[in-house]
Amino acid sequence: MTPTSKEMSAIAARLRDQGAAWTTFVVDEHCGNTSNNRVGISPAAPMPEGDTPGPTVYRPCWLRNLQEVFGENDPARRRAATEELYTEDGVFYDPSKGVCRGRDEIDCLAGAIRVTHPDFRYPPIAEPEEVGNRGRVQWVSGRPGEKPDYAGTDFIIARDGRIAALYFFFDKLT
């Protein structure tokens, strides 16, 4: 049974009081998991201690994610990129499709997007921004040479040089 938004807010407040940086409410509904709907909570990866990575440590990984995972039509190359760029327990949050947990579900989602939009590309519209192991990438999507169909921002948390959590938001086209 899925909790109400009031119950979810109470859970989130309790976790914040216990020191969690953020929470994720998970409902597994796609990639064949309709019989296993559940709600779970995941704390954020801690900020690295000691030397904080410089401003370009994670940017190449985040840009590769746009092209090699979500922009790749070849399933074997897309899967290899997913394995390389995401942690084993990586989480991808999509506001319209829910949450994907783990490389298998993330790869499944990227493949489903490619089936419906095989010729779309995802060029960044600004340099990725990075603070420690967190950052964001703003991008547009559409057919090359045409006006973009939509825009988005990925907010990313990295761990061990890979994407541990990615929160995708749709943006308004300007």
N, C-alpha and C positions, 0 to 999 in steps of 0.2 A: 504494500500500500504506500503510495507516494504521500509524503507529508505536505501540509498546506504551506503557503508562503509564510504565514505567521510562525508556524513551527520551524521552518527552515531558518527564518530570521533569528529565532531564539537559539537554535543550534549554533548559528554563525556567531552570535554574540557571546555565547558560552566559550566557544573555541578562541575567539579574540581575547577574552579574559584569561585564557590559559596560555596565551602567547602565540597562537597561530597567526601567521601573516595574512593569509587569505583562506577561503574555503571553496571547494568545488562540490556542487551537488550533481550527482551522476545518475542519469537514467539511460541504461543501455537499450536502445530501440532500433538501431540499424546494424547493418552487416550481419543479419541473421540472429541477433540476440533478443528477439521479441519475447521469448519465453523466460528471460532472465532479467526482467526489469528490477532495478534496485536503486537505492539512493545511498551514496557514500560520501565521505568527506576526506579531502587530501590536504595536508598542510603544505605550504610553499617550501621550496628548497631554501636553506639558509644562505644568507649572504656569505661569500667567502671571507675567511679570516686572513689576516696578514696582507700579503701583496694582492691588491685588486687587479684583475686583468686590465690591460690597456684598452684603448678605445676601438681597436680593430680585432680583438681576439675572436669574438663570436660572429661578427658581421658576415664573413664569408659563408659560414654555416647557414645563417638566416637567409641570405640571398640564394644560396644553392637550394634551400627548401622550396622556394617559390618556383624555380625552374626544374629541378630534378625530381621533386616529389609531386607537386601539384601541377606542373607544366609538362610532365613526361607521359607520352602515350605508350611507350614500350613497358609492359608489366615487369619484365625482369630487371630492367634498368631502374624503374621506379622503386621496386622492392629493395634493390641493392642500396639505393640512396636512402630509403627509409631506415634500413638497418644501420647505415653509417651515421646518419644525422640525428636520429632520435634515441633516447635512452630506452632500454627494454620496457620500462614502465611509463613511458611518455604518455602525456595526456594532450588531446587536441579538443578545444571547446569551440563549437560552431553555434552561433545563436539561432540558426534555423534548423539544425539537425541534431543538436544535443552534444554529447561528449563521447569521444572515442578514447578508449584506454588501451595502450599497448601498440606495438608496431603493426600487428595484424589488422586491427581496426582502423588505424590511421591510413595504412596502405589501401584498405578496402574503400574508405571514403575518397581518397585521392583518385582511385581507379573509377569510382562511380562518377566523380566530377568530370574526369577525362572522357568518359563515354558520352556524356551529354554536351560537353564543350571541347571536342577534340582539337580544335584549332585555336583556342584561346591561349593567350600568353599573359604573364604576370610581371610586367616590368615595375620596378620600384619608382616612385615619383619623388622620393627624397632619400638622402643618405640614411641608412639605418642609424638609430641612436642607441647607445649602450651605456649602462651604469652598472659596474660590477658584472654580475652574471644575469642581468635583466636588460631588456631593451624592447625596441619596437621597430617595425618596418611598415611603411605606408606604400601602397601599390594600387595599380589599376588593372583591370582585366578586360580583354576583348580580343578581337581578331587583329592581327598585325595590319597597320595602315588604315584602320578604321577608328572611329570614335569609341572610347572605352564603354563597355556595357555596365560596369559597376566598379566600385573602389572599395578598398578595405585596409585595415590596419591589423597587423599581427603583434600582439604583446607576448614576449617570449621570456621564459625563465630557463637558463641553461644549467647543466650539471655535468661535470667531467667532460667538458668540451662538446656536449650534445644537447639537443632540445629536450628538456624535461617536461615543459608545459608550454603550450601555445594557445593563446586566447585570441580568436579572430573576431573582428567587428566589421560590419558593413559601414562604409562612409558614404556621404552624399557626394555625387559628382559635381564639380564646379565648372 
